[in-house]
Amino acid sequence: MKQHLGRQSGVQNVEVSLLDGKVDVTPKEDGQIDPAQLLKATYDSGVTVAEMDMTARGKIVKDSSGRLTLQVEPNRSFAFAPNDLSKGLESLAGTPTTVTLRGQLYKKREGKKKRELSAPLTLLILEVQKKE
Amino acid sequence: MNTKRIALVLLGCSMVVVSVAQAQIKHLEMRVEGMT
């Protein structure tokens, strides 16, 4: 699995801990990493993903349907799953303020063996680390 | 005067470039099951 993930676009380094079932992925600085693709690649390697967390830096923007998103690249953004932390960022939408967030992109639903990989990932904010 | 204006424009441009370049995914962590 480590080799399979390491070959994915935008991946700098992959660390696998067999003991606690943790996989750490360090992205390259070219910003080409795609978490959805990584999730699919992990499933393709025969492993079930229980949870995926992401730390990312970007700007808060509203998408065409008015949802708050974190824009990490000009063509890549993640819609927020609404919670108290996402509400607190509403005032930053469309401003030049850059935020660093840690959030959950995916969590396996109980009773489901495999997620629908076509479903878009939403970001449940767990921690707002920095506002600049 | 012109030199000062050019310097300010360059400073502004570099700030925009740095701001865009710093927006990125910094780390991903997965908890997986069935790994051997």
Backbone of each chain as nested JSON, in Angstrom:
{
  "chains": [
    {"id": "A", "residues": [
      {"number": 1, "name": "MET", "atoms": {"N": [0.83, -1.205, 0.0], "CA": [0.0, 0.0, 0.0], "C": [0.866, 1.258, 0.0]}},
      {"number": 2, "name": "LYS", "atoms": {"N": [1.955, 1.222, 0.771], "CA": [2.85, 2.388, 0.851], "C": [3.371, 2.771, -0.531]}},
      {"number": 3, "name": "GLN", "atoms": {"N": [3.782, 1.745, -1.288], "CA": [4.307, 2.016, -2.628], "C": [3.216, 2.53, -3.55]}},
      {"number": 4, "name": "HIS", "atoms": {"N": [2.022, 1.931, -3.436], "CA": [0.891, 2.316, -4.278], "C": [0.528, 3.78, -4.031]}},
      {"number": 5, "name": "LEU", "atoms": {"N": [0.448, 4.168, -2.752], "CA": [0.108, 5.555, -2.423], "C": [1.236, 6.506, -2.801]}},
      {"number": 6, "name": "GLY", "atoms": {"N": [2.456, 6.04, -2.628], "CA": [3.612, 6.878, -2.953], "C": [3.687, 7.235, -4.423]}},
      {"number": 7, "name": "ARG", "atoms": {"N": [3.047, 6.432, -5.264], "CA": [3.058, 6.7, -6.708], "C": [1.982, 7.692, -7.131]}},
      {"number": 8, "name": "GLN", "atoms": {"N": [1.073, 8.032, -6.203], "CA": [-0.014, 8.938, -6.559], "C": [0.514, 10.355, -6.772]}},
      {"number": 9, "name": "SER", "atoms": {"N": [-0.182, 11.086, -7.629], "CA": [0.228, 12.444, -7.957], "C": [0.231, 13.336, -6.709]}},
      {"number": 10, "name": "GLY", "atoms": {"N": [1.305, 14.089, -6.557], "CA": [1.378, 15.07, -5.47], "C": [1.808, 14.517, -4.129]}},
      {"number": 11, "name": "VAL", "atoms": {"N": [2.161, 13.225, -4.086], "CA": [2.551, 12.619, -2.801], "C": [4.075, 12.678, -2.637]}},
      {"number": 12, "name": "GLN", "atoms": {"N": [4.499, 13.284, -1.538], "CA": [5.928, 13.382, -1.249], "C": [6.417, 12.159, -0.48]}},
      {"number": 13, "name": "ASN", "atoms": {"N": [5.653, 11.807, 0.57], "CA": [6.102, 10.726, 1.441], "C": [4.899, 10.042, 2.108]}},
      {"number": 14, "name": "VAL", "atoms": {"N": [5.024, 8.743, 2.32], "CA": [3.966, 7.99, 2.995], "C": [4.585, 7.216, 4.151]}},
      {"number": 15, "name": "GLU", "atoms": {"N": [4.007, 7.384, 5.321], "CA": [4.467, 6.637, 6.494], "C": [3.312, 5.752, 6.97]}},
      {"number": 16, "name": "VAL", "atoms": {"N": [3.571, 4.47, 7.108], "CA": [2.529, 3.537, 7.535], "C": [2.887, 2.959, 8.897]}},
      {"number": 17, "name": "SER", "atoms": {"N": [1.942, 3.025, 9.815], "CA": [2.141, 2.409, 11.118], "C": [1.202, 1.205, 11.23]}},
      {"number": 18, "name": "LEU", "atoms": {"N": [1.771, 0.026, 11.137], "CA": [0.958, -1.197, 11.185], "C": [0.294, -1.365, 12.546]}},
      {"number": 19, "name": "LEU", "atoms": {"N": [0.988, -0.895, 13.576], "CA": [0.53, -1.109, 14.944], "C": [-0.824, -0.465, 15.217]}},
      {"number": 20, "name": "ASP", "atoms": {"N": [-0.954, 0.82, 14.85], "CA": [-2.23, 1.5, 15.12], "C": [-3.039, 1.785, 13.856]}},
      {"number": 21, "name": "GLY", "atoms": {"N": [-2.628, 1.19, 12.731], "CA": [-3.406, 1.347, 11.499], "C": [-3.451, 2.774, 10.989]}},
      {"number": 22, "name": "LYS", "atoms": {"N": [-2.346, 3.495, 11.143], "CA": [-2.317, 4.897, 10.75], "C": [-1.442, 5.091, 9.52]}},
      {"number": 23, "name": "VAL", "atoms": {"N": [-1.924, 5.906, 8.602], "CA": [-1.151, 6.218, 7.401], "C": [-0.991, 7.736, 7.327]}},
      {"number": 24, "name": "ASP", "atoms": {"N": [0.24, 8.201, 7.342], "CA": [0.529, 9.628, 7.242], "C": [1.025, 9.949, 5.841]}},
      {"number": 25, "name": "VAL", "atoms": {"N": [0.387, 10.913, 5.208], "CA": [0.784, 11.289, 3.856], "C": [1.27, 12.732, 3.858]}},
      {"number": 26, "name": "THR", "atoms": {"N": [2.493, 12.932, 3.404], "CA": [3.034, 14.288, 3.269], "C": [2.948, 14.678, 1.801]}},
      {"number": 27, "name": "PRO", "atoms": {"N": [2.193, 15.735, 1.496], "CA": [2.064, 16.144, 0.092], "C": [3.296, 16.891, -0.397]}},
      {"number": 28, "name": "LYS", "atoms": {"N": [3.506, 16.862, -1.699], "CA": [4.536, 17.701, -2.306], "C": [4.044, 19.14, -2.257]}},
      {"number": 29, "name": "GLU", "atoms": {"N": [4.96, 20.065, -2.457], "CA": [4.556, 21.473, -2.399], "C": [3.924, 21.95, -3.703]}},
      {"number": 30, "name": "ASP", "atoms": {"N": [3.852, 21.056, -4.712], "CA": [3.259, 21.483, -5.982], "C": [1.733, 21.556, -5.928]}},
      {"number": 31, "name": "GLY", "atoms": {"N": [1.154, 21.086, -4.811], "CA": [-0.287, 21.221, -4.61], "C": [-1.13, 20.31, -5.482]}},
      {"number": 32, "name": "GLN", "atoms": {"N": [-0.532, 19.271, -6.051], "CA": [-1.268, 18.411, -6.98], "C": [-1.995, 17.249, -6.289]}},
      {"number": 33, "name": "ILE", "atoms": {"N": [-1.882, 17.146, -4.993], "CA": [-2.469, 15.999, -4.305], "C": [-4.003, 16.094, -4.299]}},
      {"number": 34, "name": "ASP", "atoms": {"N": [-4.644, 14.955, -4.494], "CA": [-6.105, 14.906, -4.517], "C": [-6.572, 13.88, -3.478]}},
      {"number": 35, "name": "PRO", "atoms": {"N": [-7.13, 14.342, -2.348], "CA": [-7.529, 13.407, -1.297], "C": [-8.517, 12.335, -1.777]}},
      {"number": 36, "name": "ALA", "atoms": {"N": [-9.425, 12.698, -2.682], "CA": [-10.403, 11.721, -3.178], "C": [-9.688, 10.604, -3.944]}},
      {"number": 37, "name": "GLN", "atoms": {"N": [-8.688, 11.001, -4.726], "CA": [-7.908, 10.031, -5.49], "C": [-7.113, 9.117, -4.551]}},
      {"number": 38, "name": "LEU", "atoms": {"N": [-6.622, 9.713, -3.478], "CA": [-5.842, 8.972, -2.481], "C": [-6.725, 7.938, -1.765]}},
      {"number": 39, "name": "LEU", "atoms": {"N": [-7.933, 8.36, -1.483], "CA": [-8.905, 7.473, -0.833], "C": [-9.199, 6.266, -1.742]}},
      {"number": 40, "name": "LYS", "atoms": {"N": [-9.395, 6.565, -3.018], "CA": [-9.677, 5.507, -3.993], "C": [-8.467, 4.566, -4.121]}},
      {"number": 41, "name": "ALA", "atoms": {"N": [-7.285, 5.164, -4.156], "CA": [-6.062, 4.362, -4.294], "C": [-5.876, 3.447, -3.086]}},
      {"number": 42, "name": "THR", "atoms": {"N": [-6.269, 3.93, -1.917], "CA": [-6.149, 3.111, -0.707], "C": [-7.095, 1.919, -0.788]}},
      {"number": 43, "name": "TYR", "atoms": {"N": [-8.341, 2.191, -1.215], "CA": [-9.29, 1.084, -1.391], "C": [-8.793, 0.092, -2.438]}},
      {"number": 44, "name": "ASP", "atoms": {"N": [-8.22, 0.633, -3.499], "CA": [-7.716, -0.227, -4.577], "C": [-6.598, -1.143, -4.101]}},
      {"number": 45, "name": "SER", "atoms": {"N": [-5.897, -0.698, -3.05], "CA": [-4.813, -1.541, -2.541], "C": [-5.344, -2.574, -1.537]}},
      {"number": 46, "name": "GLY", "atoms": {"N": [-6.663, -2.638, -1.383], "CA": [-7.279, -3.69, -0.579], "C": [-7.442, -3.36, 0.89]}},
      {"number": 47, "name": "VAL", "atoms": {"N": [-7.379, -2.07, 1.221], "CA": [-7.486, -1.657, 2.622], "C": [-8.721, -0.768, 2.782]}},
      {"number": 48, "name": "THR", "atoms": {"N": [-9.412, -0.91, 3.902], "CA": [-10.592, -0.083, 4.16], "C": [-10.189, 1.164, 4.945]}},
      {"number": 49, "name": "VAL", "atoms": {"N": [-10.608, 2.318, 4.452], "CA": [-10.318, 3.558, 5.166], "C": [-11.439, 3.826, 6.166]}},
      {"number": 50, "name": "ALA", "atoms": {"N": [-11.065, 3.947, 7.441], "CA": [-12.064, 4.24, 8.472], "C": [-12.253, 5.747, 8.619]}},
      {"number": 51, "name": "GLU", "atoms": {"N": [-11.182, 6.478, 8.4], "CA": [-11.244, 7.921, 8.622], "C": [-10.108, 8.61, 7.881]}},
      {"number": 52, "name": "MET", "atoms": {"N": [-10.386, 9.798, 7.372], "CA": [-9.325, 10.589, 6.735], "C": [-9.375, 12.02, 7.261]}},
      {"number": 53, "name": "ASP", "atoms": {"N": [-8.274, 12.471, 7.813], "CA": [-8.172, 13.844, 8.316], "C": [-7.194, 14.627, 7.456]}},
      {"number": 54, "name": "MET", "atoms": {"N": [-7.446, 15.927, 7.372], "CA": [-6.578, 16.765, 6.539], "C": [-6.225, 18.05, 7.28]}},
      {"number": 55, "name": "THR", "atoms": {"N": [-4.991, 18.471, 7.143], "CA": [-4.605, 19.807, 7.589], "C": [-4.306, 20.6, 6.33]}},
      {"number": 56, "name": "ALA", "atoms": {"N": [-4.964, 21.738, 6.199], "CA": [-4.796, 22.508, 4.97], "C": [-4.874, 23.999, 5.266]}},
      {"number": 57, "name": "ARG", "atoms": {"N": [-4.27, 24.729, 4.35], "CA": [-4.25, 26.178, 4.472], "C": [-4.898, 26.745, 3.218]}},
      {"number": 58, "name": "GLY", "atoms": {"N": [-5.759, 27.713, 3.384], "CA": [-6.409, 28.293, 2.214], "C": [-7.321, 29.441, 2.591]}},
      {"number": 59, "name": "LYS", "atoms": {"N": [-8.128, 29.833, 1.631], "CA": [-9.041, 30.952, 1.848], "C": [-10.481, 30.457, 1.924]}},
      {"number": 60, "name": "ILE", "atoms": {"N": [-11.279, 31.19, 2.664], "CA": [-12.697, 30.845, 2.785], "C": [-13.451, 31.525, 1.649]}},
      {"number": 61, "name": "VAL", "atoms": {"N": [-14.116, 30.718, 0.845], "CA": [-14.915, 31.288, -0.248], "C": [-16.283, 30.608, -0.275]}},
      {"number": 62, "name": "LYS", "atoms": {"N": [-17.246, 31.305, -0.834], "CA": [-18.57, 30.691, -1.011], "C": [-18.66, 30.159, -2.432]}},
      {"number": 63, "name": "ASP", "atoms": {"N": [-19.189, 28.935, -2.573], "CA": [-19.306, 28.382, -3.924], "C": [-20.589, 28.893, -4.581]}},
      {"number": 64, "name": "SER", "atoms": {"N": [-20.844, 28.409, -5.787], "CA": [-21.978, 28.923, -6.56], "C": [-23.315, 28.679, -5.872]}},
      {"number": 65, "name": "SER", "atoms": {"N": [-23.364, 27.657, -4.99], "CA": [-24.63, 27.399, -4.29], "C": [-24.647, 28.028, -2.887]}},
      {"number": 66, "name": "GLY", "atoms": {"N": [-23.665, 28.891, -2.614], "CA": [-23.669, 29.633, -1.352], "C": [-23.071, 28.887, -0.176]}},
      {"number": 67, "name": "ARG", "atoms": {"N": [-22.506, 27.706, -0.418], "CA": [-21.886, 26.954, 0.689], "C": [-20.485, 27.479, 0.964]}},
      {"number": 68, "name": "LEU", "atoms": {"N": [-20.108, 27.465, 2.226], "CA": [-18.745, 27.879, 2.59], "C": [-17.769, 26.779, 2.198]}},
      {"number": 69, "name": "THR", "atoms": {"N": [-16.65, 27.18, 1.626], "CA": [-15.626, 26.196, 1.247], "C": [-14.242, 26.702, 1.635]}},
      {"number": 70, "name": "LEU", "atoms": {"N": [-13.316, 25.773, 1.749], "CA": [-11.903, 26.127, 1.919], "C": [-11.241, 25.927, 0.564]}},
      {"number": 71, "name": "GLN", "atoms": {"N": [-10.735, 27.023, 0.005], "CA": [-10.072, 26.921, -1.293], "C": [-8.578, 26.739, -1.07]}},
      {"number": 72, "name": "VAL", "atoms": {"N": [-8.081, 25.563, -1.456], "CA": [-6.667, 25.263, -1.23], "C": [-5.836, 25.454, -2.494]}},
      {"number": 73, "name": "GLU", "atoms": {"N": [-6.521, 25.499, -3.628], "CA": [-5.883, 25.772, -4.91], "C": [-6.923, 26.488, -5.747]}},
      {"number": 74, "name": "PRO", "atoms": {"N": [-6.489, 27.175, -6.811], "CA": [-7.49, 27.887, -7.627], "C": [-8.614, 26.969, -8.119]}},
      {"number": 75, "name": "ASN", "atoms": {"N": [-8.292, 25.699, -8.367], "CA": [-9.316, 24.792, -8.905], "C": [-9.689, 23.676, -7.922]}},
      {"number": 76, "name": "ARG", "atoms": {"N": [-9.361, 23.837, -6.652], "CA": [-9.72, 22.798, -5.689], "C": [-10.193, 23.414, -4.375]}},
      {"number": 77, "name": "SER", "atoms": {"N": [-11.423, 23.07, -4.001], "CA": [-11.934, 23.568, -2.725], "C": [-12.779, 22.477, -2.076]}},
      {"number": 78, "name": "PHE", "atoms": {"N": [-12.926, 22.574, -0.761], "CA": [-13.681, 21.582, -0.002], "C": [-14.815, 22.286, 0.735]}},
      {"number": 79, "name": "ALA", "atoms": {"N": [-16.038, 21.826, 0.485], "CA": [-17.196, 22.403, 1.184], "C": [-17.169, 21.966, 2.638]}},
      {"number": 80, "name": "PHE", "atoms": {"N": [-17.558, 22.891, 3.528], "CA": [-17.581, 22.564, 4.945], "C": [-18.864, 21.823, 5.311]}},
      {"number": 81, "name": "ALA", "atoms": {"N": [-18.71, 20.806, 6.164], "CA": [-19.879, 20.226, 6.825], "C": [-20.221, 21.218, 7.942]}},
      {"number": 82, "name": "PRO", "atoms": {"N": [-21.455, 21.701, 8.009], "CA": [-21.77, 22.771, 8.959], "C": [-21.565, 22.345, 10.421]}},
      {"number": 83, "name": "ASN", "atoms": {"N": [-20.845, 23.171, 11.158], "CA": [-20.733, 23.023, 12.616], "C": [-20.416, 24.403, 13.203]}},
      {"number": 84, "name": "ASP", "atoms": {"N": [-20.199, 24.474, 14.502], "CA": [-19.952, 25.773, 15.137], "C": [-18.694, 26.437, 14.589]}},
      {"number": 85, "name": "LEU", "atoms": {"N": [-17.672, 25.612, 14.321], "CA": [-16.413, 26.171, 13.826], "C": [-16.57, 26.751, 12.413]}},
      {"number": 86, "name": "SER", "atoms": {"N": [-17.351, 26.077, 11.577], "CA": [-17.551, 26.605, 10.217], "C": [-18.378, 27.893, 10.263]}},
      {"number": 87, "name": "LYS", "atoms": {"N": [-19.32, 27.948, 11.195], "CA": [-20.12, 29.186, 11.324], "C": [-19.231, 30.364, 11.722]}},
      {"number": 88, "name": "GLY", "atoms": {"N": [-18.24, 30.081, 12.56], "CA": [-17.325, 31.13, 13.009], "C": [-16.446, 31.669, 11.903]}},
      {"number": 89, "name": "LEU", "atoms": {"N": [-16.364, 30.94, 10.787], "CA": [-15.508, 31.381, 9.674], "C": [-16.291, 32.114, 8.591]}},
      {"number": 90, "name": "GLU", "atoms": {"N": [-17.607, 32.195, 8.792], "CA": [-18.473, 32.773, 7.757], "C": [-18.068, 34.216, 7.41]}},
      {"number": 91, "name": "SER", "atoms": {"N": [-17.66, 34.957, 8.435], "CA": [-17.313, 36.367, 8.202], "C": [-16.041, 36.519, 7.367]}},
      {"number": 92, "name": "LEU", "atoms": {"N": [-15.275, 35.443, 7.233], "CA": [-14.02, 35.521, 6.467], "C": [-14.218, 35.203, 4.988]}},
      {"number": 93, "name": "ALA", "atoms": {"N": [-15.435, 34.811, 4.619], "CA": [-15.694, 34.436, 3.222], "C": [-15.425, 35.616, 2.295]}},
      {"number": 94, "name": "GLY", "atoms": {"N": [-14.623, 35.377, 1.286], "CA": [-14.329, 36.401, 0.298], "C": [-13.286, 37.414, 0.729]}},
      {"number": 95, "name": "THR", "atoms": {"N": [-12.722, 37.245, 1.915], "CA": [-11.675, 38.164, 2.38], "C": [-10.297, 37.55, 2.07]}},
      {"number": 96, "name": "PRO", "atoms": {"N": [-9.249, 38.361, 2.118], "CA": [-7.908, 37.796, 1.834], "C": [-7.335, 36.98, 2.983]}},
      {"number": 97, "name": "THR", "atoms": {"N": [-8.055, 36.857, 4.081], "CA": [-7.54, 36.112, 5.238], "C": [-7.298, 34.647, 4.887]}},
      {"number": 98, "name": "THR", "atoms": {"N": [-6.118, 34.161, 5.265], "CA": [-5.785, 32.753, 5.044], "C": [-5.927, 32.008, 6.369]}},
      {"number": 99, "name": "VAL", "atoms": {"N": [-6.564, 30.862, 6.324], "CA": [-6.747, 30.079, 7.55], "C": [-6.082, 28.706, 7.396]}},
      {"number": 100, "name": "THR", "atoms": {"N": [-5.607, 28.203, 8.498], "CA": [-5.081, 26.835, 8.53], "C": [-6.029, 26.014, 9.387]}},
      {"number": 101, "name": "LEU", "atoms": {"N": [-6.553, 24.952, 8.793], "CA": [-7.567, 24.135, 9.462], "C": [-7.144, 22.679, 9.535]}},
      {"number": 102, "name": "ARG", "atoms": {"N": [-7.627, 22.012, 10.569], "CA": [-7.538, 20.557, 10.597], "C": [-8.963, 20.051, 10.609]}},
      {"number": 103, "name": "GLY", "atoms": {"N": [-9.25, 19.131, 9.733], "CA": [-10.63, 18.654, 9.668], "C": [-10.735, 17.239, 9.147]}},
      {"number": 104, "name": "GLN", "atoms": {"N": [-11.925, 16.708, 9.285], "CA": [-12.185, 15.331, 8.851], "C": [-12.844, 15.363, 7.471]}},
      {"number": 105, "name": "LEU", "atoms": {"N": [-12.194, 14.691, 6.516], "CA": [-12.716, 14.66, 5.15], "C": [-13.612, 13.448, 4.916]}},
      {"number": 106, "name": "TYR", "atoms": {"N": [-13.361, 12.408, 5.673], "CA": [-14.116, 11.172, 5.448], "C": [-14.154, 10.338, 6.714]}},
      {"number": 107, "name": "LYS", "atoms": {"N": [-15.303, 9.756, 6.991], "CA": [-15.405, 8.781, 8.067], "C": [-16.331, 7.664, 7.605]}},
      {"number": 108, "name": "LYS", "atoms": {"N": [-15.877, 6.452, 7.762], "CA": [-16.672, 5.301, 7.323], "C": [-17.931, 5.196, 8.165]}},
      {"number": 109, "name": "ARG", "atoms": {"N": [-19.054, 5.017, 7.482], "CA": [-20.301, 4.846, 8.217], "C": [-20.375, 3.437, 8.765]}},
      {"number": 110, "name": "GLU", "atoms": {"N": [-20.91, 3.339, 9.963], "CA": [-21.057, 2.012, 10.585], "C": [-21.926, 1.126, 9.701]}},
      {"number": 111, "name": "GLY", "atoms": {"N": [-21.51, -0.1, 9.576], "CA": [-22.315, -1.056, 8.803], "C": [-22.03, -1.031, 7.323]}},
      {"number": 112, "name": "LYS", "atoms": {"N": [-21.285, -0.007, 6.889], "CA": [-20.952, 0.048, 5.46], "C": [-19.517, -0.402, 5.266]}},
      {"number": 113, "name": "LYS", "atoms": {"N": [-19.344, -1.319, 4.331], "CA": [-18.001, -1.825, 4.086], "C": [-17.211, -0.881, 3.201]}},
      {"number": 114, "name": "LYS", "atoms": {"N": [-17.904, -0.246, 2.303], "CA": [-17.203, 0.604, 1.341], "C": [-18.022, 1.865, 1.088]}},
      {"number": 115, "name": "ARG", "atoms": {"N": [-17.345, 3.005, 1.013], "CA": [-18.072, 4.231, 0.753], "C": [-18.329, 4.361, -0.743]}},
      {"number": 116, "name": "GLU", "atoms": {"N": [-19.256, 5.265, -1.059], "CA": [-19.438, 5.567, -2.469], "C": [-18.347, 6.539, -2.859]}},
      {"number": 117, "name": "LEU", "atoms": {"N": [-17.425, 6.078, -3.68], "CA": [-16.258, 6.895, -3.976], "C": [-16.577, 8.101, -4.837]}},
      {"number": 118, "name": "SER", "atoms": {"N": [-17.77, 8.084, -5.449], "CA": [-18.112, 9.211, -6.31], "C": [-18.637, 10.402, -5.502]}},
      {"number": 119, "name": "ALA", "atoms": {"N": [-19.016, 10.169, -4.248], "CA": [-19.569, 11.257, -3.437], "C": [-18.483, 12.288, -3.137]}},
      {"number": 120, "name": "PRO", "atoms": {"N": [-18.829, 13.589, -3.266], "CA": [-17.801, 14.601, -2.987], "C": [-17.437, 14.639, -1.499]}},
      {"number": 121, "name": "LEU", "atoms": {"N": [-16.189, 14.935, -1.208], "CA": [-15.736, 14.98, 0.18], "C": [-16.129, 16.319, 0.8]}},
      {"number": 122, "name": "THR", "atoms": {"N": [-16.632, 16.268, 2.011], "CA": [-16.896, 17.512, 2.731], "C": [-15.979, 17.559, 3.951]}},
      {"number": 123, "name": "LEU", "atoms": {"N": [-15.646, 18.76, 4.348], "CA": [-14.664, 18.949, 5.415], "C": [-15.374, 19.345, 6.716]}},
      {"number": 124, "name": "LEU", "atoms": {"N": [-15.294, 18.455, 7.699], "CA": [-15.826, 18.761, 9.022], "C": [-14.674, 19.355, 9.837]}},
      {"number": 125, "name": "ILE", "atoms": {"N": [-14.771, 20.641, 10.124], "CA": [-13.647, 21.318, 10.804], "C": [-13.537, 20.82, 12.241]}},
      {"number": 126, "name": "LEU", "atoms": {"N": [-12.334, 20.376, 12.608], "CA": [-12.08, 19.929, 13.978], "C": [-11.313, 20.991, 14.765]}},
      {"number": 127, "name": "GLU", "atoms": {"N": [-10.537, 21.784, 14.04], "CA": [-9.689, 22.761, 14.726], "C": [-9.291, 23.876, 13.752]}},
      {"number": 128, "name": "VAL", "atoms": {"N": [-9.428, 25.116, 14.192], "CA": [-8.91, 26.243, 13.416], "C": [-7.556, 26.589, 14.03]}},
      {"number": 129, "name": "GLN", "atoms": {"N": [-6.501, 26.304, 13.285], "CA": [-5.15, 26.457, 13.858], "C": [-4.604, 27.861, 13.733]}},
      {"number": 130, "name": "LYS", "atoms": {"N": [-4.931, 28.513, 12.635], "CA": [-4.325, 29.83, 12.406], "C": [-5.206, 30.68, 11.481]}},
      {"number": 131, "name": "LYS", "atoms": {"N": [-5.248, 31.962, 11.757], "CA": [-5.887, 32.92, 10.831], "C": [-4.863, 34.01, 10.565]}},
      {"number": 132, "name": "GLU", "atoms": {"N": [-4.601, 34.275, 9.28], "CA": [-3.578, 35.286, 8.961], "C": [-4.114, 36.313, 7.975]}}
    ]},
    {"id": "B", "residues": [
      {"number": 1, "name": "MET", "atoms": {"N": [11.176, 58.804, -7.776], "CA": [9.727, 58.642, -7.569], "C": [9.215, 57.38, -8.266]}},
      {"number": 2, "name": "ASN", "atoms": {"N": [9.67, 57.257, -9.564], "CA": [9.267, 56.087, -10.342], "C": [9.793, 54.797, -9.73]}},
      {"number": 3, "name": "THR", "atoms": {"N": [11.034, 54.851, -9.236], "CA": [11.657, 53.667, -8.635], "C": [10.851, 53.214, -7.423]}},
      {"number": 4, "name": "LYS", "atoms": {"N": [10.409, 54.206, -6.633], "CA": [9.626, 53.888, -5.431], "C": [8.301, 53.21, -5.826]}},
      {"number": 5, "name": "ARG", "atoms": {"N": [7.686, 53.746, -6.878], "CA": [6.401, 53.185, -7.322], "C": [6.584, 51.748, -7.832]}},
      {"number": 6, "name": "ILE", "atoms": {"N": [7.644, 51.546, -8.614], "CA": [7.92, 50.198, -9.143], "C": [8.181, 49.232, -7.998]}},
      {"number": 7, "name": "ALA", "atoms": {"N": [8.93, 49.688, -7.004], "CA": [9.235, 48.827, -5.848], "C": [7.958, 48.433, -5.116]}},
      {"number": 8, "name": "LEU", "atoms": {"N": [7.049, 49.393, -4.992], "CA": [5.775, 49.103, -4.308], "C": [4.937, 48.088, -5.094]}},
      {"number": 9, "name": "VAL", "atoms": {"N": [4.916, 48.273, -6.431], "CA": [4.166, 47.339, -7.283], "C": [4.755, 45.936, -7.158]}},
      {"number": 10, "name": "LEU", "atoms": {"N": [6.092, 45.844, -7.205], "CA": [6.758, 44.535, -7.094], "C": [6.468, 43.887, -5.738]}},
      {"number": 11, "name": "LEU", "atoms": {"N": [6.487, 44.7, -4.693], "CA": [6.2, 44.185, -3.346], "C": [4.774, 43.633, -3.288]}},
      {"number": 12, "name": "GLY", "atoms": {"N": [3.834, 44.395, -3.867], "CA": [2.436, 43.957, -3.887], "C": [2.276, 42.649, -4.629]}},
      {"number": 13, "name": "CYS", "atoms": {"N": [2.927, 42.554, -5.806], "CA": [2.835, 41.329, -6.617], "C": [3.414, 40.141, -5.862]}},
      {"number": 14, "name": "SER", "atoms": {"N": [4.553, 40.34, -5.224], "CA": [5.191, 39.215, -4.523], "C": [4.33, 38.755, -3.36]}},
      {"number": 15, "name": "MET", "atoms": {"N": [3.619, 39.696, -2.703], "CA": [2.735, 39.308, -1.597], "C": [1.586, 38.445, -2.104]}},
      {"number": 16, "name": "VAL", "atoms": {"N": [1.053, 38.798, -3.287], "CA": [-0.041, 38.002, -3.869], "C": [0.464, 36.609, -4.21]}},
      {"number": 17, "name": "VAL", "atoms": {"N": [1.648, 36.54, -4.84], "CA": [2.226, 35.244, -5.23], "C": [2.457, 34.374, -4.001]}},
      {"number": 18, "name": "VAL", "atoms": {"N": [3.047, 34.966, -2.944], "CA": [3.311, 34.208, -1.724], "C": [2.009, 33.713, -1.123]}},
      {"number": 19, "name": "SER", "atoms": {"N": [0.991, 34.568, -1.095], "CA": [-0.297, 34.201, -0.512], "C": [-0.917, 33.008, -1.236]}},
      {"number": 20, "name": "VAL", "atoms": {"N": [-0.872, 33.018, -2.596], "CA": [-1.441, 31.917, -3.369], "C": [-0.62, 30.646, -3.156]}},
      {"number": 21, "name": "ALA", "atoms": {"N": [0.722, 30.807, -3.16], "CA": [1.594, 29.645, -3.037], "C": [1.431, 28.962, -1.684]}},
      {"number": 22, "name": "GLN", "atoms": {"N": [1.063, 29.723, -0.66], "CA": [0.973, 29.141, 0.671], "C": [-0.334, 28.398, 0.904]}},
      {"number": 23, "name": "ALA", "atoms": {"N": [-1.317, 28.602, 0.024], "CA": [-2.57, 27.856, 0.169], "C": [-2.328, 26.442, -0.325]}},
      {"number": 24, "name": "GLN", "atoms": {"N": [-2.446, 25.488, 0.544], "CA": [-2.164, 24.114, 0.112], "C": [-2.597, 23.103, 1.17]}},
      {"number": 25, "name": "ILE", "atoms": {"N": [-2.671, 21.859, 0.756], "CA": [-2.89, 20.762, 1.695], "C": [-1.545, 20.458, 2.334]}},
      {"number": 26, "name": "LYS", "atoms": {"N": [-1.5, 20.536, 3.644], "CA": [-0.208, 20.378, 4.322], "C": [0.024, 18.947, 4.81]}},
      {"number": 27, "name": "HIS", "atoms": {"N": [-1.051, 18.259, 5.124], "CA": [-0.881, 16.922, 5.691], "C": [-2.184, 16.131, 5.572]}},
      {"number": 28, "name": "LEU", "atoms": {"N": [-2.058, 14.849, 5.319], "CA": [-3.234, 13.966, 5.306], "C": [-2.941, 12.778, 6.208]}},
      {"number": 29, "name": "GLU", "atoms": {"N": [-3.947, 12.384, 6.942], "CA": [-3.767, 11.243, 7.842], "C": [-4.978, 10.318, 7.692]}},
      {"number": 30, "name": "MET", "atoms": {"N": [-4.698, 9.038, 7.537], "CA": [-5.801, 8.082, 7.401], "C": [-5.702, 7.031, 8.492]}},
      {"number": 31, "name": "ARG", "atoms": {"N": [-6.861, 6.633, 8.975], "CA": [-6.927, 5.474, 9.869], "C": [-7.53, 4.357, 9.028]}},
      {"number": 32, "name": "VAL", "atoms": {"N": [-6.819, 3.261, 8.927], "CA": [-7.262, 2.207, 8.015], "C": [-7.507, 0.897, 8.756]}},
      {"number": 33, "name": "GLU", "atoms": {"N": [-8.306, 0.057, 8.12], "CA": [-8.609, -1.261, 8.683], "C": [-8.237, -2.331, 7.662]}},
      {"number": 34, "name": "GLY", "atoms": {"N": [-7.847, -3.477, 8.154], "CA": [-7.549, -4.606, 7.259], "C": [-6.155, -4.575, 6.693]}},
      {"number": 35, "name": "MET", "atoms": {"N": [-5.281, -3.775, 7.32], "CA": [-3.907, -3.705, 6.834], "C": [-3.084, -4.828, 7.477]}},
      {"number": 36, "name": "THR", "atoms": {"N": [-2.317, -5.525, 6.667], "CA": [-1.496, -6.609, 7.226], "C": [-0.023, -6.312, 6.991]}}
    ]}
  ]
}
